[in-house]
Amino acid sequence: MSESLSQTNRVMRAVGYALRLRCTICGKGTVFRSWVRMAPHCDRCGYVYEREPGYFLGSIYVNYGVTGGVTVALVLVLMFWAEASTEVVVAVPLAFAALFPMWFNRYARCLWMAFDLTFDPPREDDFVPR
């Protein structure tokens, strides 16, 4: 029981770090140097963010899933709750689906790291030698 609670705490802590765009290991280092450029590793703990070539391919699924889910919810709200015109029901979700993934990409990458580290904890070779 205690081990599962510990695992849950570890996952929740990593997700919290990811939502603040911080290193999912230590929570102190920044993941991004600019709007689109990632740091190669954590400046605090030395964790290398890209564990292997193509590592962040999984973050595309996170981004796509969140964008798709929110877009469908937006269409349903506009159609049934707001009773918006057809033009609005098409235009607003389309604009959202085009712009949101560009903004959410950084969060998707950090959430992917948190998800991956839950199932594949870091090893010694995942860190920059000090």
N, C-alpha and C positions, 0 to 999 in steps of 0.2 A: 504494500500500500504506500509506504513512504517513498519507494523508488519511483512509482508512477506519479506521485505528487511532485517529486523532484524533477522528473522529466517534463511535466506540465509547466512548472515554474520556469524551467530552462527555455522551453518553447515560447512562452508568453514574454519572457525577457528579450529573447532574440527578435520576436515580432515587434515589440516596443522599440528596440534599437533600430530596426529596419524602417519603421514608420517615421523615425526622426533622422533617417539617412545617416546613421552611424554604423560603425563596425559591428557586425552581429556577434563577434566574439567578446570584445571588451566594452563596447558601447561608448568609447571615448574618441576614437579616431574617426575622421570624416571619410566618406566613401567617394565623394565627388569633389574634384578640384574646380570645376566650373559647371555650367548648366548641363553639358553633355559629356564632359571628359572625366573619366574615372581615374582615381589614383591607382597605381599598380598594387599597392599594399597599404595596410593600416600604418599610419605614422606612429602609433602608440605601441601596439603589440606585435607588429610585423606580419600579420596574417595576409597572405597573398590572396587577393579577391578572385582572380580568375584561376581556378584550380587546374584547369586543363583547357586546351583549345576548344572553342565552341561551348564553353561552360554556361554562358548566359543565354543559350538558345531556349532553355526552359522558362526564362523570364518572359519570353514572347507569349507563351501560353498563359501566364499569369495576367499579363497586360490584355491579351485578347479576351480572356474569360471575364475579367472585371468590366472591360469596355462593353462587351456583348450583354452581360447581365444588366448593367445600368442602362444601356440603350433600350433594351426590351422593356424594362420597368418604366422608363421615360415615355415610350410609345403608349404603354397601357395607361399610364396616368393621364397623358394628354388626350387619349381617346375616350376613356370612360369617366374619369373624375373631372377633368377640366372641360371635356366636350369641345375640344379645339377643332378648328377647320382642318380639312385634309392637308392643305398647304403647310400649316403649322406642324401637324403630326408627322409630316415628311421632313420638313426643313430643319426643325430644331434637333431631332435625334441624329440627322445626317451631319449637321455641323458638330454636334457633340462627338459623334463617332470618328470624325476626322481630326478633331483637335485634342480631345482628352488623352489618347494614347501617347502623344508627344510629351505632354506634361507628366503623365503617370509612369513613363518609362523608368525614371530613376527609382521610384518606389517599387515598381515591379522587379527590378534587379535586386534591390535590397531584400524584398520579401522572398525572392527565389533563393538568395543566400541563406536566409533564416530557415526556409523549408528544407533545403539541401543539408544544412548542418544538423538538422534534427535527425535525419536518417543516416548521415555519413559524417560523424564528428571529425574535427580536424586532426591531422597527424602531425608529427614533428616536421615533415618535409613540406607542409603547407605554410610554413612561416619563413620569413627572410632571416638568414643567419645574422646574429648580432655581433 
